[in-house]
């Protein structure tokens, strides 16, 4: 199973996701793509198998991913303080991969119905969804 983790800014969410995926599914192959080198570096340090940076890396990696995990902003152009381009957002949205999105209410977006869970709780929920998807394999 090819898992793609995408993150921006400092890569903190991606770093935590990679760490939790590796801890729970040590045999998974994780590709980490950051919108910048800081985000990519953080995810590689957390244990991602492969890492790349930038718009084209998102486009190419989305083609081969089975599962894409990241903040909900990865499907919204101009989110994450402008680091997500329309090309990136479209690549994620159009990918045939299953998407597990962490719902943050920021960047001028409010996701109705999302409770005020901590980041840790949202990541735990994402890992549980990944666990159920892996069980289907």
C-alpha positions in Angstrom: 0.0 0.0 0.0 1.4 3.4 -1.1 0.6 6.1 1.4 1.1 9.7 0.5 1.3 12.3 3.2 1.1 15.9 2.1 1.8 18.9 4.4 2.8 22.5 4.2 4.3 25.3 6.4 6.5 23.6 9.1 5.3 20.1 8.4 4.1 19.5 12.0 0.9 17.7 11.1 2.7 15.6 8.4 5.5 14.7 10.8 3.0 13.5 13.4 1.0 11.5 10.7 4.2 9.9 9.4 5.3 9.0 12.9 1.9 7.4 13.8 1.6 5.6 10.5 5.1 4.1 11.0 4.3 3.1 14.6 1.0 1.4 13.7 1.9 0.1 10.2 5.7 -0.4 10.2 5.7 -2.2 6.8 3.9 0.6 4.9 5.6 2.6 2.3 5.2 6.3 3.0 5.9 9.1 0.5 6.1 12.5 2.1 5.5 15.6 -0.1 5.9 19.0 1.4 5.0 22.3 -0.2 8.4 23.5 1.0 11.6 21.8 2.1 11.0 22.4 5.8 7.8 20.4 5.7 9.4 17.6 3.6 12.4 17.5 6.0 10.2 17.2 9.1 8.3 14.2 7.5 11.5 12.5 6.4 12.9 12.8 9.9 9.7 11.2 11.2 10.4 8.1 9.1 8.9 8.6 5.7 10.5 6.2 3.1 10.6 8.9 0.3 10.3 12.6 0.3 9.9 15.3 -2.3 9.1 19.0 -2.4 6.8 21.2 -4.5 4.0 21.4 -6.9 5.2 18.8 -9.4 6.0 16.3 -6.7 2.4 16.6 -5.5 1.1 16.0 -9.0 3.3 13.0 -9.7 2.9 11.4 -6.3 -0.9 11.7 -6.4 -0.9 9.5 -9.6 0.5 6.4 -7.8 -0.9 6.8 -4.2 -3.4 4.4 -2.8 -4.2 6.6 0.1 -3.5 10.3 0.5 -3.5 11.8 4.1 -3.1 15.4 5.1 -4.9 18.5 6.4 -8.1 19.4 4.5 -6.3 22.4 3.0 -4.6 20.1 0.6 -7.8 20.1 -1.5 -8.3 23.9 -1.3 -6.4 26.2 -3.7 -4.6 29.0 -1.9 -5.0 27.5 1.5 -2.2 27.0 4.1 -1.2 30.7 3.6 -1.1 30.3 -0.1 1.2 27.2 -0.2 -1.4 25.0 -1.9 -1.7 25.9 -5.5 -4.7 25.2 -7.6 -2.7 22.6 -9.5 -1.9 20.8 -6.2 -5.5 20.9 -4.9 -6.8 19.6 -8.2 -4.2 16.8 -8.3 -5.2 15.6 -4.8 -9.0 16.0 -5.5 -8.8 14.2 -8.9 -6.6 11.3 -7.6 -8.2 7.9 -7.5 -6.6 7.4 -4.1 -8.7 7.3 -1.0 -8.3 10.6 0.9 -8.1 10.9 4.7 -8.4 14.6 5.5 -7.8 16.2 8.8 -10.5 18.9 9.2 -9.0 22.2 10.5 -11.1 25.3 10.7 -8.6 27.9 9.5 -7.4 29.7 6.5 -10.9 31.4 6.3 -12.7 28.1 6.0 -15.1 26.7 8.5 -16.1 23.0 8.3 -19.6 22.8 9.6 -20.3 19.9 12.0 -16.6 19.4 13.0 -16.3 19.3 16.7 -13.5 21.1 18.5 -11.2 18.1 18.8 -7.5 18.5 19.6 -5.0 17.9 16.8 -4.0 14.6 18.5 -7.6 13.4 18.5 -8.0 14.2 14.9 -4.8 12.4 14.0 -5.9 9.4 16.0 -9.2 9.4 14.1 -7.2 9.5 10.8 -5.1 6.5 11.9 -8.2 4.5 12.8 -9.6 5.2 9.4 -6.4 4.1 7.8 -6.5 0.9 10.0 -10.0 0.1 8.6 -8.8 0.7 5.1 -5.8 -1.5 5.6 -8.0 -4.3 7.0 -10.0 -4.2 3.7 -6.8 -4.9 1.7 
